[in-house]
Amino acid sequence: MNSLWIALVVVALVAFFGISIYNNLQKLNVNVHEGFAQIEVQLQRRADLIPNLVETVKGYAAHESATFEKVVQARAQATAAQGVHDVAQADGQLTQALRGLLAVSEAYPDLKASENFRALQEELSSTENKIGFARQYYNDNVRRLNQAIVTFPSNLFVGLANVTKAEFYEVSDPGKRDVPTVSF
């Protein structure tokens, strides 16, 4: 009788341990998806600011049409991108295009003095910071999930939990990693 109780306790402990690992893998997976969703929210927020910024700059620098076209095209690609790799690549291209737009603004003192332009720059700067924090949150969760997937004993439950390694959010060109400089 004692051996039966011992066997039941051992089975219960193993089941509890397995359920705990399964649940942890599921939580890590959800955190990764949540992190990517937060990046997309902030990228959309930035994309929503861009038309106002472009229109404001156009009013002062109408002959800079090539710069405006690059920003509009990069914005369109960024809003259409799907998946971590494509979103990261489009994000980098949009950041480069915004740098060009902000560089144009340096040549126009009246534009730099415009209250509307300064407010848009401040909002863009704030959004870029939020994007950076969202990227970090996402990558931290990817690291945790990927570590759990390859370490014992959680690696024994990966198939059961139906989780796979996640892709880190990386901007391919190191020059694109910088936040656009916003100066007044």
Solvent accessible surface area in square Angstrom, and as a share of the most:
residue,aa,sasa,rsa
1,M,164,0.73
2,N,117,0.60
3,S,83,0.54
4,L,99,0.49
5,W,145,0.51
6,I,111,0.56
7,A,49,0.38
8,L,89,0.44
9,V,82,0.47
10,V,80,0.46
11,V,96,0.55
12,A,59,0.46
13,L,112,0.56
14,V,98,0.56
15,A,50,0.39
16,F,145,0.61
17,F,107,0.45
18,G,10,0.10
19,I,103,0.52
20,S,53,0.34
21,I,19,0.10
22,Y,74,0.28
23,N,66,0.34
24,N,70,0.36
25,L,0,0.00
26,Q,51,0.23
27,K,132,0.56
28,L,17,0.09
29,N,32,0.16
30,V,94,0.54
31,N,49,0.25
32,V,8,0.05
33,H,116,0.52
34,E,77,0.34
35,G,0,0.00
36,F,31,0.13
37,A,45,0.35
38,Q,77,0.34
39,I,0,0.00
40,E,71,0.32
41,V,83,0.48
42,Q,27,0.12
43,L,20,0.10
44,Q,84,0.37
45,R,79,0.29
46,R,1,0.00
47,A,1,0.01
48,D,77,0.40
49,L,26,0.13
50,I,1,0.01
51,P,58,0.36
52,N,85,0.43
53,L,2,0.01
54,V,5,0.03
55,E,105,0.47
56,T,18,0.11
57,V,0,0.00
58,K,77,0.33
59,G,70,0.67
60,Y,94,0.36
61,A,0,0.00
62,A,79,0.61
63,H,140,0.62
64,E,45,0.20
65,S,60,0.38
66,A,67,0.52
67,T,24,0.14
68,F,8,0.03
69,E,116,0.52
70,K,130,0.55
71,V,0,0.00
72,V,84,0.48
73,Q,115,0.51
74,A,7,0.06
75,R,64,0.23
76,A,56,0.44
77,Q,86,0.38
78,A,21,0.16
79,T,64,0.37
80,A,73,0.57
81,A,17,0.13
82,Q,133,0.59
83,G,40,0.38
84,V,24,0.14
85,H,111,0.50
86,D,72,0.37
87,V,7,0.04
88,A,2,0.02
89,Q,82,0.37
90,A,6,0.05
91,D,0,0.00
92,G,1,0.01
93,Q,67,0.30
94,L,1,0.01
95,T,4,0.02
96,Q,75,0.33
97,A,12,0.09
98,L,0,0.00
99,R,61,0.22
100,G,31,0.30
101,L,0,0.00
102,L,8,0.04
103,A,64,0.49
104,V,20,0.11
105,S,0,0.00
106,E,81,0.36
107,A,74,0.57
108,Y,40,0.15
109,P,102,0.64
110,D,103,0.53
111,L,0,0.00
112,K,49,0.21
113,A,67,0.52
114,S,19,0.12
115,E,122,0.55
116,N,88,0.45
117,F,0,0.00
118,R,94,0.34
119,A,57,0.44
120,L,18,0.09
121,Q,2,0.01
122,E,100,0.45
123,E,63,0.28
124,L,1,0.00
125,S,31,0.20
126,S,35,0.22
127,T,0,0.00
128,E,5,0.02
129,N,79,0.40
130,K,78,0.33
131,I,0,0.00
132,G,27,0.26
133,F,150,0.63
134,A,8,0.06
135,R,39,0.14
136,Q,105,0.47
137,Y,91,0.35
138,Y,3,0.01
139,N,35,0.18
140,D,36,0.19
141,N,2,0.01
142,V,0,0.00
143,R,100,0.37
144,R,104,0.38
145,L,1,0.00
146,N,21,0.11
147,Q,90,0.40
148,A,13,0.10
149,I,20,0.10
150,V,86,0.49
151,T,67,0.39
152,F,153,0.64
153,P,39,0.24
154,S,12,0.08
155,N,62,0.32
156,L,117,0.58
157,F,43,0.18
158,V,26,0.15
159,G,70,0.67
160,L,131,0.65
161,A,4,0.03
162,N,129,0.66
163,V,5,0.03
164,T,105,0.61
165,K,122,0.52
166,A,22,0.17
167,E,90,0.40
168,F,78,0.33
169,Y,7,0.03
170,E,114,0.51
171,V,9,0.05
172,S,88,0.57
173,D,59,0.31
174,P,95,0.60
175,G,39,0.37
176,K,39,0.16
177,R,129,0.47
178,D,87,0.45
179,V,70,0.40
180,P,5,0.03
181,T,109,0.63
182,V,34,0.20
183,S,47,0.31
184,F,126,0.53
